[in-house]
Amino acid sequence: MTELSAETHRANEEVRAAWNTNAGFWDERMGEGNHFVNVLIWPAVEKLLTLRPGARVLDAACGNGLFARKLAAMGAEVVAFDFAPEMIERAAAYPTPPGGSIDYRVLDGTDEAALLALGEGTFDAALCMMALFDMAEIRPLMRAVAKLLRPDGFFVFSILHPCFNSSYAVHVGEEEDRGGEIVASFSIKMRGYMTPRSSRGLAFRSQPTPHVYFDRPLQDVLGAAFAAGLVMDALEERAFPPDHPQGSHPLGWGANFSEFPPVLVARMLARP
């Protein structure tokens, strides 16, 4: 196991403080899922899940527990963790759906030793939903997941699509006269991609404090999984359909940007 740098520890603490501060606001806005969850993420994740009743599933960086509850409703025995105590408190306040169970823990996804203490080779599946870009370092989690899974286990994760949805991206709206017809068009301008960087931004408008995002090119995200011994067997790029309501912000994610996937979902297999 590789020791984390002092810089990574400092970044971790900043991220944790932001999530603790935003926990109540986030939970009230997210609840059991928004349009990103219900339209883009969960339909793809559900398709990639092959869970038997009683399957032991790890939900990494569980936030307010909305995915843990979906797993429990499928009959899974879920171990769900987050490193922000305020988020775990929010998650634990929800009732657990009948048919499954949820064991909430306060754990740090960059602490490989603490994760391995959950039981190597005892999980049928693992999930990490929209959280890898919140982590200052993702390699410890990837290594831990590869060891926590049974030989036939799998790991499903979703992330902001690094090619189209990062702090490097700028949404652009244009209007032109095409032979007497006024036509609006929408595009995405990327100011960078290959260089990993951290930045502060808003998941929701008017949230109490910005989150810290860690932009990584796709080769770094998948490379961390491959280096841990995981093998990818499915990938989906998820975009809003052209008939999806745009909402009040013409440059927000919706029908105007139906050609661009803001979310990527992947399934990794543990090598036997």
N, C-alpha and C positions, 0 to 999 in steps of 0.2 A: 504494500500500500504506500502511495506517495503522499508525503506531508503537503498540506495546502500552504501556499505562500501567505505571508502577512498581508499582502494586498488583497488576496482572495478572502481572507478572514474579515478584513475591513469592509469589503464589498458585501459579504454575507450579512454583516450586522446592519448595514444600511438597508439592504433588501428586507430583512426581518422587521426592522423598525417601521418601514413603509407599510408592510402588510398588516402589522399590528394596528397601525393608525387607521388604515383603510378598511379594516375587517367589517365593521358595522355597515358602512356605506356600501361596500362590495356585496355583502350578503343581502342587503335590502334590494339592491339593483339586480343581482343575479338570481337569488332564490333557487328555484329548481331548473333554471336555464333560460337564456335569452335566445335571440334568433341565431347567433353563432352556434350555440349548443344544439338547438332544436333542428336547425336546417342543415348546418354544415358538419358538425362534429359527431353527434351521437348516431345519426343514421349510418355513417361510415364505420364508426367503432362497433356498433351493434352487429354489422355485417361481418366484421373481422373476428368477433368473439365466438368461440366454440366452447362454451362452458357446460360442464355436467353439473347437476344439482350437488351442492356441497363442496364445489370447487373452492380451493383456498386462493384468494386473489389479493395482490398488493396494489393499493391505490397510492401512488407516490405524489406528494405535494397536493393533497386532496382539497385544499381550500375549505369551502363551506360544506364539503361532503356530498355535493349533488351527484357526482358519478359513483361514489361509494353506495349511495342509496339506490341508484339504478342497478348496480351489481347485486346488492342484497335482494332487490325485488326479483332478480333472476335466479335466486336461490344460492348465491355465493356466500362464503364465509370470508368477509373482507377485513384485512388489516389496512387501515387508512392512516397516513401520517402527513403532517405538515410541520414546518419549523416555526410557524407563528402561533403562539399559544392562543391569541385572540381568535384566530381562524378555527382552531380545534374546538374552542369553547362554543363558537357559533355552530359548527358542524354537529357537535354532540347534543345540542338543544333540539335538533330535529328528531322526530320518531323514526325508528328503523322499520322499514317495510317488512311485513310478514314473509316468512319463507327463507330469510337469510339472517346474517348477523354482521355487525360492524364493531371492530375494536379500534378505537381512535387512539393515536399516539402522537406525542410531540417529539419529532425526530428531524434531524437535518439531513437533507438529501446529499450533501457533500461529505457526510461522515460515514465512510465506507464500513468501518468497524461496527458502528452502531446499527447499520442496516443489516450486516451479516448476522448480528445477534438475533435477528428475527427468525433465523432458521434456514441454513443452506439446504437447497434441494427440497424445500417443503411447499413451494408455491406452484400452482398450476398455471397461473397467469399473473401478469403485472401490467398496470396502466400508469401513464403519466400524461395527464390532460392539460395542455396549454400551460406548461410550467417550465420546460427546459430552458426557454429564453429568459426566465426569471432567475436562473441559477448562475452564479459566478463561475462555477466549474461543473461540468456534466460527466466527466470521466469516472469519478467515484461511483455515481449512481449506475452508470452503465455496467461497470465491473461487478457491482453488488448484485444487480438484477440478474446478470448472467449466472451468478453462483446461487442465487436464491431460487431460481426456477428449477423445476424437475426436468429431466432430460427431454421430455416432449412438451415442455412449457413454451409460452410465447409472451412477448412484450409488445403492447400496442401504445403508441404515443401520438399525440397531436401537437402541432406547433404552428405559430404564425409562419406562413410560407416565406422563407428567407429571400426568395427571388422577387416577391411582390409586396410583402407586408413587413416592413422593418422601419427603423428610424431613418434609413436612407431613402425611403420612398416618399414621393410627393404626388398627391392626387391633382390632376389637371383637368379643368373644364374649359372647352372652347366653343365659340359660336361663330358660324360663318354663313355667308349668303351664297348658296349654290344655285345659280340661275334663277334667282327670285324666291327661293325657299330658304328660310332660316333654319339651319341644322345645328344641333348641339352634339358635341362629341366629347368623350371622356377617355383619359389615358393615365398612365402611371409613369412618372419620371424617376429613374433611379440615379442617385448621386454617388453610389458606391455599392459594393457587394463583397468583394474578396477579403477586405480587411476587417477582422473581428473588432468590435468596439462595444462599449457600454454607453448608455444614454438614459436620460430621464424623460418619462412621457406619461400620458394619461390613457388608462384603459377605458375610463368613462369620463365624460366631460364633467367638470365641477367636483371631482373626487377630492378628498381632503388634502392629499399630498401626492406628488408624482411617484410612480414606480421606477425602479431601475430595470432597464432591458439590456440583455446581452445579445447583440447581433452576431451571428456566426454564419458563414457560408454553408451550404448543404453538405459539402465534403467534410466539414468539421463535425457536424452533427452526426452524420452517418458513420464517419470515420471513427468516432468515439465508440459507437456500437460495434462496429466491425472489429476494432482492436480488442474489445472485451470478449469476442468470440460469438457474438450474435450474428445471425444471417437474416437478411431481409427477404420476405417472400410476398409482400403486398404493399402497395403504395397508392394512395388516392389524393388527388389535388381537388380541393372542394371550393367551388364558386357558387355564388347566389344565382339562381335561375333568372332569365330575362324578365319574368313576370313577378319577381319578388318586389314587394313594396320598397320604394326608395327611402321613405321617411322624409323628415324635414330638412335634412342636410344633403344637397345634391352631390357633394363630394365625399359623402360617407359611403361605407360599403353597402351595396344593394344592387338593384337592377342596372344602374348606370355603369357598374364595373363587373358585369356578368362574364366578361371574357378573362377576368383575372382572379385566380384562386387565392383568397387570403389565408387559407388553412391547408396544411398538409397533414395527412394521417398515414402512419406506417405501421406494419406488423413485422416484428423481428422474432426469429425462432432461436431457442437455445440449442446449441450443438449437442448431439447425444454423446 
